[in-house]
Amino acid sequence: MVEAGGLVADTLRAFKTFLFNSDMMAYLAMMAPRLVQLRRVLKETGSIYLHCDPAAGHYLKILMDAVFGPQFFKK
C-alpha cells in the first residue's frame, strides 16, 4: 500500500511514526488494502458499516477517511 503512494500511503506512514511495529500497526496495514478494494467494488449508493474494537476505532476512522474521503462519513 505504501509503495502505491497517495493519501492511504501517507496515512499509513503517519501511523508508523507513533505506532512503530505494534500489533495495531499490523492490523491497520492489513485493513488498508481491504478497505481500498471495498471502495473499488462499492456502488455510489452503497454503505459500509465497520464494527471494531474501541481501541482501533479512531485509527480506522482516519484510515477510512483516507480511503473514502471524510465527506462521506455519516453519524
HUFENVEN-V600507 format. One line per field, one symbol per residue. burial: 1 if it has 16 or more other ideal C-beta (glycine too) atoms within 10 Angstrom, else 0. Layout:
# HUFENVEN-V600507
burial: ???
This chain:
# HUFENVEN-V600507
burial: 100000010011001000100000101110110011011000000000000000010011001101110000000
